[in-house]
Amino acid sequence: MRKAGFAMALHGGAGARRGRDYAREIEHMRGLVEAGRDRLASGASAMDVVVQNVCALEDSGLYVAGRGASPNASGVFELDAGLMDGLSGRAGAVAALEGFQNPVLVAKAVMDTTPHVLLAGEGAGALAARLGLTPISGPEWFTPAGRGESNFAPGASALAHGTVGCVVRDSEGRLAAATSTGGVFNKLPGRVGDTPVIGAGVFADRSVAVSCTGQGEYFIRVAAAAQVAFRIRLGGQSVTEAAQAVLDEIAGLGGDGGMICIDADGQITMPFASEGMKRAALHPDGRIEAEAF
């Protein structure tokens, strides 16, 4: 029997490194969970809450998304985001977006105002401008706060990364997911990872909502987020079994990362195949957890 109530999870990226203090990020995510809990208790929809939470993660500058994004190899900030509504199957995404705050809002505009799912580059920017979404003042708008990960140091992986995301089950049983990123550090211009690829970095249907973080090339190759849903819906696996199986496949290919998932009953799993993953959750029983390792 499907449980009543609501639940949510969010992440600040699977790039956490042992030896670094993430107290500020953990406190921030816990505060977002508490605020999201209150909105859900007041009847907010899953989609509204995932967008609000991801906007707050982008605005904080604490993570490698939004204000905390890192520039590409040419010094340009290209941002990606994607979201999906589990009940309707509607989705929206932007890739290589330049010049606008909150790429998740531009992704939602793609979903709400166009017949498309994904807009990239100048086309995504043109839509944001036409709708009056908030532009950035220039490169100085970005803060290095989210770029202090030790994996940004010389010798780090060529796919050192950071991403934010949120998944929610609301009081009506609706599921939604959203993911946003500045991409891997020092990426080639035009590189697009899994975040805006529906089914790779983000996915939601009536069985589960998924947001991924990690080396996006590997998540694309295994259709990570959608594979979790198909394992549940067609293979009869639990959300925990499905998510772990996908991460095991990614690790077997040589990749790393993690994901947050919430199923139709509000059950949450937040596995990772990396040193750590900044994450927080509100469980159906009201329990809140927030940690990085």
C-alpha positions as CSV (number, residue, x, y, z in Angstrom):
1,M,0.0,0.0,0.0
2,R,1.3,3.5,-0.9
3,K,2.3,5.5,2.1
4,A,0.8,9.0,2.7
5,G,2.9,12.0,3.4
6,F,5.8,13.6,1.6
7,A,9.6,13.3,1.5
8,M,12.6,14.8,-0.3
9,A,16.3,14.6,-0.8
10,L,18.9,16.9,-2.2
11,H,22.6,16.8,-3.0
12,G,25.4,19.2,-3.5
13,G,27.6,17.0,-5.6
14,A,29.6,13.8,-5.3
15,G,32.9,15.7,-5.4
16,A,33.4,15.8,-1.6
17,R,36.9,15.1,-0.5
18,R,38.0,13.7,2.9
19,G,39.9,16.2,4.9
20,R,37.8,19.2,3.9
21,D,35.2,20.7,6.3
22,Y,31.7,20.7,4.7
23,A,29.9,22.1,7.8
24,R,28.7,25.2,5.9
25,E,27.2,23.1,3.1
26,I,25.6,20.6,5.4
27,E,24.0,23.4,7.4
28,H,22.8,25.0,4.2
29,M,21.2,21.8,2.9
30,R,19.6,21.0,6.2
31,G,18.0,24.5,6.2
32,L,16.7,23.9,2.7
33,V,15.2,20.5,3.7
34,E,13.5,22.2,6.7
35,A,12.1,25.0,4.5
36,G,11.0,22.5,1.9
37,R,9.2,20.4,4.6
38,D,7.2,23.4,5.6
39,R,6.3,24.2,2.0
40,L,5.2,20.6,1.3
41,A,3.2,20.6,4.6
42,S,1.3,23.7,3.2
43,G,0.5,21.8,0.0
44,A,3.3,22.8,-2.4
45,S,3.8,20.5,-5.4
46,A,6.8,18.4,-5.9
47,M,7.8,20.4,-9.0
48,D,7.6,23.7,-7.1
49,V,9.8,22.4,-4.3
50,V,12.5,20.9,-6.5
51,V,12.8,24.1,-8.5
52,Q,12.9,26.3,-5.3
53,N,15.5,24.1,-3.7
54,V,17.7,23.9,-6.8
55,C,17.5,27.7,-7.2
56,A,18.7,28.1,-3.6
57,L,21.5,25.7,-4.2
58,E,22.5,27.6,-7.4
59,D,22.3,31.0,-5.7
60,S,24.4,30.0,-2.6
61,G,27.7,29.8,-4.4
62,L,28.6,26.8,-2.2
63,Y,28.4,24.2,-4.9
64,V,29.7,23.7,-8.5
65,A,26.4,25.1,-10.0
66,G,25.0,28.5,-10.5
67,R,27.2,31.1,-8.7
68,G,29.7,28.4,-7.7
69,A,30.3,27.2,-11.2
70,S,33.8,26.9,-12.7
71,P,34.7,28.3,-16.1
72,N,35.6,26.1,-19.1
73,A,39.0,25.9,-20.6
74,S,38.4,29.2,-22.4
75,G,37.3,31.0,-19.2
76,V,33.6,30.9,-20.2
77,F,30.9,29.9,-17.8
78,E,28.5,27.4,-19.5
79,L,25.7,26.1,-17.3
80,D,23.4,23.1,-17.6
81,A,20.2,22.1,-15.9
82,G,17.3,19.6,-16.4
83,L,14.1,18.7,-14.7
84,M,11.2,16.3,-15.1
85,D,7.7,15.9,-13.7
86,G,6.9,12.3,-12.9
87,L,3.1,12.5,-13.2
88,S,2.9,14.1,-16.6
89,G,6.2,13.0,-18.1
90,R,7.0,16.6,-19.1
91,A,10.6,17.7,-19.0
92,G,12.8,20.7,-19.8
93,A,16.5,21.2,-20.0
94,V,19.2,23.7,-21.0
95,A,22.9,23.1,-22.0
96,A,25.8,25.4,-22.3
97,L,23.7,28.3,-21.1
98,E,25.6,31.6,-20.8
99,G,24.7,34.9,-19.2
100,F,21.8,34.0,-17.0
101,Q,21.3,33.1,-13.3
102,N,19.4,30.0,-12.3
103,P,19.6,27.6,-15.3
104,V,17.0,25.5,-13.6
105,L,14.5,28.3,-14.2
106,V,15.4,28.4,-17.9
107,A,15.0,24.6,-18.0
108,K,11.5,25.0,-16.5
109,A,10.7,27.7,-19.1
110,V,11.7,25.3,-21.8
111,M,9.2,22.8,-20.4
112,D,6.4,25.3,-19.8
113,T,6.6,27.6,-22.8
114,T,8.0,25.6,-25.7
115,P,7.2,22.3,-27.5
116,H,10.8,21.2,-26.9
117,V,12.7,19.4,-24.1
118,L,16.3,20.7,-24.6
119,L,17.6,24.1,-25.7
120,A,21.4,24.8,-25.9
121,G,23.7,27.7,-26.1
122,E,22.4,30.9,-27.8
123,G,19.0,29.4,-28.2
124,A,18.6,28.8,-24.5
125,G,19.9,32.3,-23.8
126,A,17.5,33.8,-26.2
127,L,14.5,32.2,-24.5
128,A,15.7,33.4,-21.1
129,A,16.1,36.9,-22.4
130,R,12.6,36.9,-24.1
131,L,11.0,35.8,-20.9
132,G,12.8,38.3,-18.8
133,L,14.8,35.9,-16.7
134,T,17.6,37.3,-14.6
135,P,20.9,37.9,-16.4
136,I,24.2,37.9,-14.7
137,S,26.3,41.1,-14.4
138,G,29.4,39.4,-15.8
139,P,32.1,36.9,-14.8
140,E,32.6,38.7,-11.5
141,W,29.1,37.5,-10.5
142,F,30.4,34.0,-10.0
143,T,32.0,33.2,-6.6
144,P,34.9,30.8,-6.0
145,A,33.2,29.4,-2.9
146,G,31.9,26.3,-4.7
147,R,35.2,25.8,-6.6
148,G,37.3,25.1,-3.6
149,E,37.0,21.4,-3.9
150,S,40.4,19.7,-3.5
151,N,39.7,17.9,-6.8
152,F,40.3,21.3,-8.5
153,A,43.9,21.0,-7.6
154,P,46.7,20.1,-10.1
155,G,46.7,16.4,-10.8
156,A,43.0,16.0,-10.3
157,S,40.9,13.8,-12.6
158,A,40.2,15.2,-16.0
159,L,36.6,14.7,-15.1
160,A,36.6,16.3,-11.6
161,H,33.1,17.5,-11.1
162,G,30.2,19.0,-9.0
163,T,26.5,19.2,-9.4
164,V,23.3,19.9,-7.3
165,G,19.9,18.3,-7.4
166,C,16.7,17.6,-5.6
167,V,14.0,14.9,-5.7
168,V,10.6,15.2,-4.0
169,R,7.4,13.2,-3.4
170,D,4.6,15.6,-2.4
171,S,1.5,14.9,-0.3
172,E,-0.4,14.0,-3.4
173,G,2.1,11.3,-4.3
174,R,3.6,13.3,-7.2
175,L,7.3,12.9,-8.0
176,A,9.7,15.4,-9.5
177,A,13.4,15.8,-10.0
178,A,15.8,18.6,-11.0
179,T,19.6,18.8,-11.5
180,S,21.9,21.7,-12.2
181,T,25.7,22.0,-12.8
182,G,28.6,24.1,-13.9
183,G,30.0,21.0,-15.4
184,V,33.4,19.3,-14.9
185,F,36.4,21.5,-14.1
186,N,38.3,23.0,-17.0
187,K,36.0,21.3,-19.5
188,L,36.3,21.8,-23.3
189,P,34.0,24.6,-24.6
190,G,30.7,23.1,-25.6
191,R,31.1,20.1,-23.4
192,V,27.7,18.8,-22.1
193,G,27.4,16.2,-19.5
194,D,24.6,14.1,-18.1
195,T,22.8,16.9,-16.2
196,P,20.6,18.2,-19.0
197,V,20.2,14.8,-20.7
198,I,16.8,13.5,-19.6
199,G,17.3,9.9,-18.6
200,A,21.0,10.3,-17.8
201,G,21.4,12.9,-15.1
202,V,17.7,13.4,-14.2
203,F,14.5,11.5,-14.6
204,A,11.1,11.1,-13.0
205,D,8.1,8.9,-13.7
206,R,5.3,7.5,-11.4
207,S,7.7,5.0,-9.8
208,V,10.8,7.1,-8.9
209,A,12.5,10.5,-9.2
210,V,16.3,10.5,-9.7
211,S,19.0,13.2,-9.7
212,C,22.6,12.2,-10.5
213,T,26.0,13.7,-9.8
214,G,29.4,12.5,-11.0
215,Q,31.4,12.0,-14.2
216,G,28.6,12.7,-16.6
217,E,30.1,10.9,-19.5
218,Y,29.7,7.6,-17.7
219,F,26.1,8.4,-16.5
220,I,25.2,9.2,-20.2
221,R,26.7,5.9,-21.3
222,V,24.5,3.8,-19.0
223,A,21.4,6.0,-19.1
224,A,21.8,6.1,-15.3
225,A,18.6,7.9,-14.1
226,A,16.2,6.2,-16.5
227,Q,17.8,2.8,-15.8
228,V,17.0,3.2,-12.1
229,A,13.3,3.7,-13.1
230,F,13.3,0.8,-15.5
231,R,14.8,-1.5,-13.0
232,I,12.1,-0.6,-10.6
233,R,9.2,-0.6,-13.0
234,L,10.1,-3.5,-15.2
235,G,12.6,-5.5,-13.1
236,G,10.8,-5.4,-9.8
237,Q,13.8,-4.1,-7.9
238,S,13.6,-1.8,-4.9
239,V,14.8,1.7,-5.2
240,T,17.9,0.9,-3.2
241,E,18.7,-2.2,-5.3
242,A,18.2,-0.3,-8.6
243,A,20.3,2.7,-7.7
244,Q,23.2,0.6,-6.3
245,A,23.2,-1.6,-9.4
246,V,23.5,1.4,-11.7
247,L,26.3,2.9,-9.7
248,D,28.1,-0.5,-9.7
249,E,27.9,-0.5,-13.5
250,I,29.4,3.0,-13.6
251,A,32.2,2.1,-11.3
252,G,32.8,-1.0,-13.4
253,L,33.4,1.3,-16.4
254,G,35.9,3.4,-14.4
255,G,33.5,6.3,-13.4
256,D,32.5,7.7,-10.1
257,G,29.6,9.7,-8.7
258,G,26.3,9.3,-6.9
259,M,22.6,9.8,-7.0
260,I,19.6,10.6,-4.9
261,C,16.3,8.7,-5.5
262,I,12.9,8.7,-4.0
263,D,10.2,6.2,-4.9
264,A,6.4,6.3,-5.0
265,D,6.3,5.4,-1.3
266,G,8.7,8.1,-0.3
267,Q,11.5,5.7,0.3
268,I,14.9,7.4,-0.2
269,T,18.3,6.1,-1.2
270,M,21.4,8.3,-1.7
271,P,24.3,6.0,-2.7
272,F,27.6,7.1,-4.1
273,A,30.7,5.6,-5.6
274,S,33.2,8.3,-4.7
275,E,34.9,9.6,-1.5
276,G,31.7,11.4,-0.5
277,M,28.6,13.2,-1.6
278,K,27.1,16.2,0.1
279,R,23.4,15.3,0.7
280,A,20.4,15.8,2.9
281,A,17.0,14.2,3.1
282,L,13.6,14.4,4.8
283,H,12.2,10.9,5.3
284,P,8.5,10.0,5.4
285,D,8.6,9.7,9.2
286,G,9.9,13.2,9.5
287,R,13.5,12.3,10.2
288,I,16.1,14.6,8.6
289,E,19.6,13.6,7.8
290,A,22.5,15.7,6.3
291,E,26.0,14.5,5.7
292,A,28.9,14.4,3.3
293,F,30.5,11.0,3.9
